[in-house]
Amino acid sequence: FPSHDNVLLSAMITSAVLGIIALTFRWAFDPDADDLFELCVVGACCVYLSMFSCFLLFKLRYSSMERTFVNPLGMASAIYGMIYFSCVLISLLFVQLDFNALCAFVPYLILATMHCGR
């Protein structure tokens, strides 16, 4: 299923299936848990961090390329966004009284990294 042409698609499908399976088991053991919201926010923070890092990478690597849209705030807005969402991610994973989001997110991140790295 994974090849060089569809790595992103296979990573997205695999992570979605693994996430649904993991959350189904989590809900089966404790249906009143609010960990799903924390995991959704952790995932959103990771998406925003990767988006801002890609913006910075493309801005630095391809600085001479002509663009149809130019961010009026420039690189400062991407750096501010990375700092902001890093703080949110750190507070969700390490400052909470329970570490359920961290315990659920780390294996998921390891599996996604192993899948994309092969």
Salt bridges, closest charged atoms under 4 A:
ASP35 OD2 - ARG26 NH2 2.26
